């Protein structure tokens, strides 16, 4: 495909993605923030612009969560027209994922595969829904994958500039959700082995990320007198994801500790103890427990319905919503497995699949939940897009017995992970009745 044709089609898909999100912003049934959405709104729209804080990081008492999203909500809410302005900003930002994945896909798998990945991003229902709701994923996914796009650009040519841009974007994504931090050394090491000037590019990546993140680390030291790279939530997630205690028992014990840094250290130590106590079968147990939660046939829009945020939703409308959200997800999993069967194993595809494995295992080590897989879904978009292109050219399919076995293993793991939620789905999870297994809002800092 010629470059002008690719650009025209990618622009059209980007505009379509923007229009779909804008339409949903105006047509979504009346609702308001629920659960953790309320926490983001309180921190961003109420606490941060208040006279006692006035956007000062030194007077802003947030440390349980990273700061980017509260500042995002606060700036657009205070200076551009309240919470509706935040939603408009998220609609525009969310639509940027479309060209980002199109350009990244072209770099890795070719222009047609990039356009297919962009089309998935433009119309995927869950992404559209998140763009008008107050969850950090609405901005984190775009920041993270913009960083990846610049990372692959840096890999193509011996220049430090795209590497620095990638590092800065990785840094911003870390300040949105700390899970990106631990993949940064992998990205730098991957870039380091590119010749020529791989070391220079890797250094530019790390230095730019460092310069973005370290001011907040210094702020934590100044305000709380402790070394906290970004936030303290990870220690609690590690503890509650590995302990034999119930979530309520964990929260009661956590809140009994006085002081935010003391809570952080206590939860970190208890989490490490819980992991050690469950050896040597810890990993197998966690795979069994968390994979069905991470890959479950569920979604935050359906949780929103079950929590009553849309009011009284009848069974027929709830089932329709479930079909709109879950059928594309299940179809994407099928296309992803089909893509794995024919995907060329290259330096670039290896990094993408490595990130998918990393993000999956990160939430196996802590705890899985349907919302947590959202940042990893672009890998599925890219692999599915590449697979659709390759399956059209049977003469080029690199089909081997080893690849068939690997693809079958992935398919089996996904099926086993989906079965528990599919059984629940047939019962009550899609008909608007509360589900006692829904996760409750996590403990957070007191505003």
C-alpha positions as CSV (number, residue, x, y, z in Angstrom):
1,X,0.0,0.0,0.0
2,X,1.3,3.4,-0.9
3,X,2.1,5.9,1.8
4,X,-0.6,8.5,0.7
5,X,-3.3,5.8,0.6
6,X,-2.3,4.5,4.1
7,X,-2.4,8.0,5.5
8,X,-5.8,8.7,4.0
9,X,-7.3,5.5,5.4
10,X,-5.7,6.0,8.8
11,X,-7.1,9.5,8.9
12,X,-10.6,8.3,8.0
13,X,-10.4,5.6,10.7
14,X,-9.2,8.2,13.3
15,X,-12.0,10.5,12.5
16,X,-14.5,7.6,12.7
17,X,-13.1,6.7,16.1
18,X,-13.5,10.3,17.3
19,X,-17.1,10.5,15.9
20,X,-18.1,7.2,17.6
21,X,-16.7,8.4,20.9
22,X,-18.4,11.8,20.6
23,X,-21.7,10.2,19.7
24,X,-21.5,7.9,22.7
25,X,-20.7,11.0,24.9
26,X,-24.0,12.5,23.8
27,X,-26.2,9.4,23.5
28,X,-25.1,7.4,26.6
29,X,-28.0,7.0,29.1
30,X,-27.9,9.3,32.1
31,X,-25.4,8.1,34.7
32,X,-22.8,9.3,37.1
33,X,-19.5,8.3,38.8
34,X,-19.7,5.1,40.9
35,X,-17.1,3.2,42.9
36,X,-13.5,4.2,42.1
37,X,-14.8,6.8,39.6
38,X,-15.9,8.9,42.6
39,X,-12.4,8.7,44.1
40,X,-10.8,10.1,40.9
41,X,-13.4,12.8,40.7
42,X,-13.0,13.8,44.3
43,X,-9.2,14.0,44.1
44,X,-9.1,15.7,40.7
45,X,-12.1,18.0,40.6
46,X,-12.6,18.8,44.3
47,X,-9.4,18.4,46.3
48,X,-6.7,19.4,43.8
49,X,-8.2,22.9,42.8
50,X,-9.3,23.7,46.4
51,X,-7.8,26.8,48.0
52,X,-5.8,24.7,50.4
53,X,-4.1,22.8,47.6
54,X,-4.3,25.0,44.5
55,X,-2.6,22.3,42.4
56,X,0.5,22.3,44.5
57,X,2.1,18.9,44.6
58,X,3.6,19.7,48.0
59,X,0.1,20.3,49.5
60,X,-1.6,17.5,47.6
61,X,-1.8,14.6,50.0
62,X,-2.1,11.9,47.3
63,X,0.3,9.0,47.5
64,X,-1.8,5.8,47.3
65,X,-2.4,6.4,43.6
66,X,-0.1,8.0,40.9
67,X,-0.8,11.7,40.2
68,X,-1.3,12.0,36.4
69,X,-5.0,11.3,36.2
70,X,-6.0,13.5,39.2
71,X,-4.1,16.4,37.6
72,X,-5.7,15.6,34.2
73,X,-9.2,15.7,35.8
74,X,-8.4,18.7,37.8
75,X,-6.9,20.9,35.0
76,X,-9.8,20.2,32.6
77,X,-12.4,20.5,35.3
78,X,-11.1,23.7,36.8
79,X,-10.1,25.6,33.7
80,X,-12.2,24.3,30.8
81,X,-15.8,23.8,32.1
82,X,-16.1,21.1,34.8
83,X,-16.4,17.4,34.4
84,X,-18.0,17.6,30.9
85,X,-14.8,19.1,29.7
86,X,-12.9,16.2,31.2
87,X,-15.0,13.8,29.1
88,X,-14.5,15.8,26.0
89,X,-10.7,15.8,26.5
90,X,-10.9,12.0,27.0
91,X,-12.9,11.5,23.9
92,X,-10.2,13.3,21.9
93,X,-7.3,11.6,23.6
94,X,-9.0,8.2,23.3
95,X,-9.4,8.6,19.6
96,X,-5.6,9.2,19.3
97,X,-5.1,5.5,20.0
98,X,-6.4,4.8,16.5
99,X,-3.5,6.5,14.6
100,X,-1.0,5.4,17.2
101,X,-1.9,1.7,16.6
102,X,-2.1,2.2,12.9
103,X,1.4,3.6,12.7
104,X,2.8,1.0,15.1
105,X,1.1,-1.8,13.2
106,X,2.6,-0.6,10.0
107,X,6.1,-0.5,11.5
108,X,5.8,-4.1,12.8
109,X,3.5,-5.9,10.4
110,X,2.8,-3.7,7.4
111,X,0.3,-1.1,6.4
112,X,-2.8,-3.3,6.0
113,X,-2.3,-5.0,9.3
114,X,-1.8,-1.5,10.9
115,X,-5.1,-0.3,9.5
116,X,-6.9,-3.4,10.8
117,X,-5.5,-2.7,14.3
118,X,-6.5,0.9,14.0
119,X,-10.0,-0.2,13.0
120,X,-10.2,-2.4,16.1
121,X,-9.2,0.5,18.3
122,X,-11.7,2.9,16.6
123,X,-14.8,0.7,17.2
124,X,-14.0,-1.6,20.1
125,X,-17.0,-1.0,22.5
126,X,-15.1,-1.1,25.7
127,X,-12.6,1.5,24.6
128,X,-15.5,3.8,23.5
129,X,-17.2,3.4,26.9
130,X,-14.0,4.2,28.9
131,X,-13.5,7.4,27.0
132,X,-16.4,9.0,28.7
133,X,-16.0,7.6,32.2
134,X,-13.6,8.6,35.0
135,X,-11.1,5.7,35.0
136,X,-7.4,6.2,34.7
137,X,-7.4,3.6,31.8
138,X,-9.0,6.3,29.6
139,X,-5.6,8.1,29.4
140,X,-3.2,5.4,30.5
141,X,-3.7,3.2,27.4
142,X,-3.1,6.1,25.0
143,X,0.1,7.2,26.8
144,X,1.4,3.7,27.0
145,X,0.9,2.8,23.4
146,X,2.2,6.2,22.2
147,X,5.4,5.3,24.1
148,X,5.5,1.9,22.3
149,X,5.0,3.6,18.9
150,X,7.9,5.9,19.5
151,X,9.9,3.0,20.8
152,X,9.5,1.1,17.5
153,X,10.3,4.3,15.7
154,X,13.5,4.6,17.7
155,X,14.4,1.0,16.7
156,X,14.1,1.8,13.0
157,X,16.7,4.6,12.8
158,X,19.8,5.5,14.8
159,X,18.5,8.6,16.4
160,X,18.1,9.4,20.1
161,X,15.1,11.7,19.5
162,X,12.3,9.1,19.1
163,X,13.9,7.2,22.0
164,X,13.7,10.2,24.2
165,X,10.1,10.8,23.1
166,X,9.3,7.2,24.0
167,X,10.9,7.6,27.4
168,X,9.0,10.7,28.2
169,X,5.7,9.0,27.2
170,X,6.7,6.0,29.2
171,X,7.3,8.3,32.2
172,X,3.9,9.9,31.8
173,X,2.3,6.5,31.6
174,X,4.1,5.5,34.8
175,X,2.7,8.6,36.5
176,X,-0.8,7.4,35.4
177,X,-0.4,3.7,36.4
178,X,2.7,2.4,37.9
179,X,2.5,-1.0,36.2
180,X,4.4,0.5,33.2
181,X,7.4,1.2,35.3
182,X,8.6,-2.4,35.6
183,X,8.6,-3.0,31.8
184,X,10.8,0.1,31.2
185,X,14.1,-1.8,31.7
186,X,12.9,-4.5,29.3
187,X,12.2,-1.8,26.6
188,X,15.6,-0.2,27.2
189,X,17.4,-3.5,27.0
190,X,15.6,-4.4,23.8
191,X,16.6,-1.1,22.3
192,X,20.2,-1.5,23.6
193,X,20.8,-4.4,21.3
194,X,19.9,-2.5,18.1
195,X,23.0,-1.5,16.1
196,X,24.3,1.1,15.5
197,X,24.0,3.4,18.5
198,X,21.7,1.1,20.5
199,X,23.3,2.1,23.8
200,X,22.8,5.8,23.0
201,X,19.1,5.2,22.2
202,X,18.6,3.1,25.3
203,X,20.2,5.7,27.5
204,X,18.0,8.5,25.9
205,X,14.9,6.3,26.7
206,X,15.8,5.8,30.3
207,X,17.0,9.4,30.9
208,X,13.8,10.9,29.5
209,X,11.7,8.5,31.6
210,X,13.8,9.3,34.7
211,X,13.4,13.1,34.2
212,X,9.6,12.7,34.0
213,X,9.1,10.4,37.0
214,X,11.8,11.5,39.4
215,X,10.3,14.9,40.3
216,X,7.3,13.0,41.8
217,X,9.7,10.6,43.6
218,X,11.4,13.7,45.1
219,X,8.0,15.2,46.0
220,X,7.1,11.9,47.9
221,X,10.4,12.2,49.8
222,X,9.7,15.9,50.7
223,X,6.1,15.4,51.7
224,X,6.3,12.0,53.3
225,X,10.0,11.6,54.2
226,X,10.3,8.2,52.5
227,X,11.4,6.7,49.2
228,X,8.3,5.9,47.2
229,X,9.0,5.9,43.5
230,X,5.5,6.6,42.4
231,X,2.7,5.4,44.7
232,X,1.9,3.0,47.5
233,X,-1.0,1.0,46.0
234,X,1.2,-1.8,44.7
235,X,2.0,-3.1,48.1
236,X,-1.6,-3.5,49.1
237,X,-2.4,-5.2,45.7
238,X,0.5,-7.6,46.3
239,X,-0.9,-8.4,49.8
240,X,-4.5,-8.8,49.0
241,X,-3.7,-10.8,45.9
242,X,-1.7,-13.4,47.8
243,X,-3.1,-13.6,51.3
244,X,-5.5,-16.3,52.5
245,X,-7.4,-13.5,54.3
246,X,-10.6,-12.1,52.8
247,X,-10.5,-8.7,51.2
248,X,-12.5,-7.3,54.2
249,X,-10.0,-8.7,56.7
250,X,-7.1,-7.3,54.7
251,X,-8.7,-3.8,54.7
252,X,-9.5,-3.9,58.4
253,X,-5.9,-4.9,59.2
254,X,-4.5,-2.3,56.7
255,X,-6.5,0.6,58.1
256,X,-5.5,-0.4,61.7
257,X,-1.9,0.7,60.8
258,X,-1.4,4.4,61.4
259,X,0.4,6.5,58.8
260,X,0.4,6.2,55.0
261,X,4.0,5.2,54.7
262,X,3.6,2.8,57.6
263,X,0.6,1.2,55.8
264,X,2.7,1.0,52.6
265,X,5.6,-0.8,54.4
266,X,3.3,-3.0,56.4
267,X,1.3,-4.2,53.3
268,X,4.6,-4.7,51.3
269,X,6.0,-6.9,54.1
270,X,2.7,-8.9,54.5
271,X,2.5,-9.4,50.7
272,X,6.1,-10.8,50.5
273,X,5.3,-13.0,53.5
274,X,2.1,-14.3,51.8
275,X,4.0,-15.2,48.6
276,X,6.7,-17.0,50.5
277,X,4.2,-18.9,52.6
278,X,2.5,-20.3,49.5
279,X,5.7,-21.7,48.0
280,X,6.4,-24.0,46.1
281,X,2.9,-24.2,44.5
282,X,2.3,-20.4,44.5
283,X,2.6,-19.8,40.8
284,X,0.3,-22.7,39.8
285,X,-2.3,-21.6,42.4
286,X,-2.2,-18.0,41.2
287,X,-2.5,-19.0,37.5
288,X,-5.5,-21.1,38.4
289,X,-7.1,-18.3,40.5
290,X,-6.2,-15.1,38.5
291,X,-6.3,-16.1,34.8
292,X,-10.1,-16.6,34.9
293,X,-10.4,-13.1,36.5
294,X,-8.0,-11.4,34.0
295,X,-9.6,-12.9,30.9
296,X,-13.1,-13.3,32.2
297,X,-16.1,-12.7,29.9
298,X,-17.0,-9.5,31.7
299,X,-16.4,-5.8,31.3
300,X,-16.6,-2.5,33.3
301,X,-19.7,-1.3,31.3
302,X,-21.5,-4.5,32.5
303,X,-20.3,-3.9,36.1
304,X,-21.6,-0.4,35.8
305,X,-25.0,-1.8,34.9
306,X,-25.0,-4.3,37.7
307,X,-24.1,-1.5,40.2
308,X,-27.3,0.3,39.2
309,X,-25.4,3.3,37.7
310,X,-27.8,3.4,34.8
311,X,-30.9,3.0,36.9
312,X,-33.3,0.1,36.4
313,X,-32.0,-1.8,33.3
314,X,-34.3,-4.6,32.2
315,X,-33.1,-8.1,31.3
316,X,-33.5,-7.6,27.6
317,X,-31.5,-4.4,27.5
318,X,-28.8,-5.8,29.8
319,X,-28.4,-8.9,27.6
320,X,-28.1,-6.6,24.6
321,X,-25.4,-4.6,26.3
322,X,-23.6,-7.8,27.2
323,X,-23.8,-8.9,23.6
324,X,-22.5,-5.6,22.3
325,X,-19.5,-5.6,24.7
326,X,-18.6,-9.3,25.0
327,X,-19.1,-10.6,21.4
328,X,-16.4,-8.3,20.0
329,X,-14.1,-9.4,22.9
330,X,-14.7,-13.1,22.3
331,X,-14.2,-12.6,18.6
332,X,-11.0,-10.7,19.2
333,X,-9.6,-13.7,21.2
334,X,-10.4,-16.0,18.3
335,X,-8.6,-13.7,15.9
336,X,-5.7,-13.4,18.3
337,X,-5.2,-17.1,18.5
338,X,-5.5,-17.4,14.7
339,X,-2.9,-14.7,14.3
340,X,-0.5,-16.5,16.6
341,X,-0.6,-19.5,14.3
342,X,0.9,-17.5,11.4
343,X,2.6,-14.5,13.1
344,X,6.3,-14.1,12.1
345,X,8.5,-14.3,15.2
346,X,10.6,-11.3,14.9
347,X,12.4,-8.9,17.2
348,X,9.3,-6.6,17.1
349,X,6.6,-9.2,17.5
350,X,8.6,-10.8,20.3
351,X,8.6,-7.5,22.3
352,X,4.8,-7.1,21.8
353,X,4.1,-10.7,22.9
354,X,6.6,-10.3,25.8
355,X,4.6,-7.2,27.0
356,X,1.4,-9.2,26.8
357,X,3.0,-12.0,28.9
358,X,4.4,-9.5,31.3
359,X,1.1,-7.7,31.9
360,X,-0.7,-11.0,32.3
361,X,1.8,-12.3,34.8
362,X,1.9,-9.0,36.7
363,X,-1.8,-9.5,37.5
364,X,-1.3,-13.1,38.2
365,X,1.2,-12.1,40.9
366,X,-1.3,-9.6,42.3
367,X,-4.9,-10.1,41.2
368,X,-6.8,-10.2,38.0
369,X,-9.9,-8.3,36.9
370,X,-11.4,-7.6,33.5
371,X,-10.6,-3.9,33.6
372,X,-6.9,-4.6,34.2
373,X,-6.4,-6.3,30.8
374,X,-7.4,-3.1,28.9
375,X,-3.8,-1.8,28.5
376,X,-2.8,-5.2,27.0
377,X,-5.6,-5.4,24.4
378,X,-3.7,-3.5,21.7
379,X,-1.4,-6.4,21.5
380,X,-4.4,-8.5,20.6
381,X,-5.5,-5.9,18.0
382,X,-2.1,-5.9,16.4
383,X,-1.7,-9.7,16.3
384,X,-5.3,-10.2,15.0
385,X,-4.7,-7.6,12.3
386,X,-1.5,-9.2,11.2
387,X,-3.2,-12.6,11.3
388,X,-6.1,-11.5,9.1
389,X,-3.6,-10.3,6.5
390,X,-1.4,-13.4,6.6
391,X,-4.3,-15.8,6.4
392,X,-5.2,-14.3,3.0
393,X,-1.9,-15.5,1.6
394,X,-1.7,-19.2,2.4
395,X,1.6,-19.6,0.5
396,X,3.2,-17.4,3.1
397,X,1.9,-19.0,6.2
398,X,4.8,-20.2,8.4
399,X,2.8,-23.1,9.8
400,X,4.7,-25.7,11.8
401,X,3.8,-28.4,14.3
402,X,5.5,-26.5,17.1
403,X,3.4,-23.4,16.2
404,X,0.2,-25.4,16.1
405,X,1.0,-26.8,19.6
406,X,1.8,-23.3,20.9
407,X,-1.4,-21.9,19.5
408,X,-3.4,-24.8,20.8
409,X,-1.9,-24.2,24.3
410,X,-2.9,-20.6,24.2
411,X,-6.4,-21.4,23.0
412,X,-6.8,-24.0,25.8
413,X,-5.6,-21.5,28.4
414,X,-8.1,-18.9,27.2
415,X,-11.0,-21.3,27.1
416,X,-10.3,-22.6,30.6
417,X,-10.0,-19.0,31.8
418,X,-13.3,-18.0,30.2
419,X,-15.4,-21.0,31.3
420,X,-16.2,-19.8,34.9
421,X,-17.4,-16.4,33.7
422,X,-19.4,-17.8,30.8
423,X,-21.2,-20.1,33.2
424,X,-22.0,-17.1,35.4
425,X,-23.0,-15.1,32.4
426,X,-25.7,-17.6,31.6
427,X,-27.1,-17.1,35.0
428,X,-27.3,-13.5,36.3
429,X,-24.2,-11.4,35.5
430,X,-25.7,-9.8,32.4
431,X,-29.3,-9.1,33.6
432,X,-28.8,-6.1,35.8
433,X,-28.9,-7.9,39.2
434,X,-26.1,-7.2,41.6
435,X,-23.3,-9.8,41.7
436,X,-21.8,-10.3,45.1
437,X,-18.5,-11.3,43.5
438,X,-18.0,-7.8,42.1
439,X,-14.9,-6.2,43.4
440,X,-15.4,-3.2,45.7
441,X,-13.5,0.0,45.6
442,X,-10.0,-0.2,47.0
443,X,-8.9,1.7,50.1
444,X,-7.4,4.9,49.1
445,X,-5.9,8.1,50.7
446,X,-8.3,10.3,52.7
447,X,-8.8,13.6,50.8
